Amino acid sequence: MYNGVSLMEKIGVLVVSYGAREVAMVDALLQSTKYLVDLYIADKQLNPFNAEKATKHLVIPNLDVQEIAKFAETNKDNIDFVLVGSEKPIIEGLRDIIEQRTGIPVICPKQKYAIEDSKVAQRELFAEIAPEANPRFKVFHPADYKGKDVKTDVYNWLDELKNQAVVKPDKTALGKGVGVWGDHFSNREQLFEHFMSNFQYGSVIIEEKIDGEESSFMAFCDGKHFIPLPDTRDYKRAFNADKGPNTGGMGSYKDADDKLPFLTAQEHEQELALAQKIFRGWESRINDDLALRGVPIYLAFMHTGEGIKILENNSRPGDPEIINLLPLIKSDFVELCLNMIEGSLAGVEMEKSASVLTYKVPSSYGGHADVFYKKFKRNDVKTPVDLSKAYALRIKYGNNIRIYPGSLEIRDGKNYALTSRAIGVLGIGKSIEEAREISQEGAKAIKGGALWNRTDIASKHHIAKSVTHMENLRHKV
């Protein structure tokens, strides 16, 4: 205490930032009531929020791990820990590099355990730990088909699946990525063409298409202790009514309690038990108590009415889903990070509030300009983005509205949208509907840049459809 004022301890944090997800992390760090945070930010672009808040801000457009490590080395005397949200640096071993060179602890899994790097490794791990939660799947390895025809085996497997199939490349490849029967193809020739576009680069999984309702599950971890976070639901499709191509996520919501409105309390408990089983099974196979630090479990679950299936797991915080949660953490976020590093993570206290995130995105994103070309032909996509009216809503809503720039950069003193999700607008309220109204109002207040957004994120109609769908699935059992 000094003259009746408590002196906060200063702490230095390097944040590796890709977009709005990491801006939300920066915001959470700055809300600390126990620590004065000195920010060092390695950024994909000159993000206006990060540039304003950082002590040192370095733009690394490709988030090259060697450049980030060099930035950490240069400032190692002032950095206490590193926080990473984006998958690329995690997969490329940023934690291993920084910790080996500087000794600065990094909050993310080690490279060997960046499980999202291989969809085959995921399926095989889940087959060992929780086979009941795996959809039926078959892996096709190019090495097994040198001089042999793979088409016969693919078609035989499609016979077993009655064509209800999902095609997934093992790794992010140069092919067409994930394809789903009924969405990306409607006959076997189209499916096989999609399969071969990926197979030429590496192994491909064909698994059964699951009918159900999806939830996103995340947990904080210090390597040994596993702390579940409330459920969230994201919106992958580009357009309203879940039309259009898959995207990185157009928005997401969290209810005021820990579960989603279309799940029963028992289904939520089953979800928690399955996630715990996966973590404990994975941890038991690792001879390193610190390897899974961060958010190693970010599961996409599909609830079918007769049990839960795992769509995929990622070794990072979800974007957008973590944005729904970070502002609702009542625990001091800096202290949580330190507990993750020290192996003393005991729990996370959350506000009992709902939150809704809406992404504003550029006209090219999700193929929107192609579908609604006439509308955007009249707009100049090179116009700057004006956030002033959105920020002015803080007078009305206070901390119940958060504006998080993502794929947005400063040029000549103005903000310009890039090619990905430009701005996340988070509304917080006592109910999903209250939070949704704030989020949509904030999104509408953002002007310029030919930006657009889905208007049905967390709508009553969309949630009611999920509730009815789950009821129908349960009655089929």
HELIX and SHEET records of a PDB file:
HELIX    1   1 ALA A   20  LEU A   30  1                                  11    
HELIX    2   2 PRO A   48  LYS A   53  1                                   6    
HELIX    3   3 VAL A   65  THR A   74  1                                  10    
HELIX    4   4 LYS A   76  ASN A   78  5                                   3    
HELIX    5   5 GLU A   87  ILE A   91  1                                   5    
HELIX    6   6 LEU A   94  THR A  102  1                                   9    
HELIX    7   7 GLN A  111  TYR A  113  5                                   3    
HELIX    8   8 ILE A  115  ASP A  117  5                                   3    
HELIX    9   9 LYS A  119  ILE A  129  1                                  11    
HELIX   10  10 PRO A  131  ALA A  133  5                                   3    
HELIX   11  11 PRO A  142  TYR A  145  5                                   4    
HELIX   12  12 LYS A  151  LEU A  161  1                                  11    
HELIX   13  13 ARG A  188  PHE A  199  1                                  12    
HELIX   14  14 ASN A  240  ASP A  242  5                                   3    
HELIX   15  15 ALA A  265  GLU A  283  1                                  19    
HELIX   16  16 GLU A  321  LEU A  325  1                                   5    
HELIX   17  17 LEU A  326  LEU A  328  5                                   3    
HELIX   18  18 PHE A  333  GLU A  342  1                                  10    
HELIX   19  19 TYR A  365  GLY A  367  5                                   3    
HELIX   20  20 HIS A  368  VAL A  371  1                                   4    
HELIX   21  21 TYR A  373  LYS A  377  1                                   5    
HELIX   22  22 SER A  388  ALA A  392  1                                   5    
HELIX   23  23 ARG A  394  TYR A  397  1                                   4    
HELIX   24  24 GLY A  398  ASN A  400  5                                   3    
HELIX   25  25 ILE A  432  ALA A  445  1                                  14    
HELIX   26  26 LYS A  460  LYS A  476  1                                  17    
SHEET    1   A 5 LYS A  56  VAL A  59  0                                        
SHEET    2   A 5 TYR A  35  ASP A  43  1                                        
SHEET    3   A 5 GLU A   9  SER A  17  1                                        
SHEET    4   A 5 PHE A  81  VAL A  84  1                                        
SHEET    5   A 5 VAL A 106  ILE A 107  1                                        
SHEET    1   B 4 PHE A 137  PHE A 140  0                                        
SHEET    2   B 4 VAL A 204  GLU A 208 -1                                        
SHEET    3   B 4 ALA A 165  PRO A 169 -1                                        
SHEET    4   B 4 GLY A 179  VAL A 180 -1                                        
SHEET    1   C 4 PHE A 226  PRO A 228  0                                        
SHEET    2   C 4 GLU A 213  ASP A 222 -1                                        
SHEET    3   C 4 ARG A 293  HIS A 303 -1                                        
SHEET    4   C 4 ILE A 308  ASN A 314 -1                                        
SHEET    1   D 5 ARG A 233  ASP A 234  0                                        
SHEET    2   D 5 GLY A 251  LYS A 254 -1                                        
SHEET    3   D 5 ALA A 354  LYS A 360 -1                                        
SHEET    4   D 5 ILE A 423  GLY A 429 -1                                        
SHEET    5   D 5 ILE A 401  PRO A 405 -1                                        
SHEET    1   E 2 ARG A 237  PHE A 239  0                                        
SHEET    2   E 2 LYS A 243  ASN A 246 -1                                        
SHEET    1   F 2 LEU A 408  ARG A 411  0                                        
SHEET    2   F 2 LYS A 414  ALA A 417 -1                                        
END                                                                             
